Amino acid sequence: MKLSDKKRQDILAAAEQLFYKQGAEYTSMDQIAKQANASKRTVYNHFETKEVLFQAILLNMFERVEAVNTISFSADMDLKQQLTAIAKQESDLLKSDNFLRMARVVFMQMLKQPELAKQLGNNKIGCMRFLESFLQEAVNNDSLKIDNIEFAAKQFVYQLKSFIFYPRLYGFEIPTPAQETQIIEEIIAMFLARYENRSAKV
């Protein structure tokens, strides 16, 4: 690695650490330079503004978030088991250190930049990369009956976030592994109660 590339990584690491601890708004380029053992001029040579630096950090953090396996719908497998596999995989992502670290950095900045929420909403993470396609295939197979695929996918994920992700993000009471298993079971039961195509089973 070239010296300039290493220094760039040092600056990114220093900025991420400071943004995580105190928020981007309350972190100066002087602090970042000191943390990275670099001159302020060097920091600006790599990142002309703090906004450019923040975007670079977001990109780095998105890349570090664990990639999840795409789960495709199978007509030969039990639908409940397939949805359970998706939910468990998503749960593991939502409580991972990398995802929580990224979320804390982003959420603090969104208080200052509300438009950031819309920008990040365009980046599909975890099962949202394939869930709509999975549900559409299930609909095509008459296993599910859904009029609004996008809305149903968000229902599925947002319930997981409510019970598993947000308690960790905000420091609320964290569910035990047994409680998480029950949460997933209840979410899937509710989802199937709303969308399972029972007429196709008759």
TAQUIWO-V906061 format. One line per field, one symbol per residue. ss: DSSP state (2 for helix, 1 for strand, 0 for the rest). psi: psi as a letter, one per 30 degrees, with the letter a starting at -180 (. if undefined). Layout:
ss = ???
psi = ???
//
This chain:
ss = 0022222222222222222222022200222222200002222222000222222222222222000000000000002222222222222222002222222222222200002222222000022220222222222200010000222222222222222222222200000022222222222222222221022220
psi = kleeeeeeeeeeeeeeeeeeefkeegklfeeeeeeghlleeeefeejfleeeeeeeeeeeeeffkkklkkjkkkfflkeeeeeeeeeeeeeeefgleeeeeeeeeeeeeffeiffeeeefffjklbffffeeeeeeeeefggeljkejeeeeeeeeeeeeeefeeeeeeggakkkleeeeeeeeeeeeeeeeeefkiffff.
//
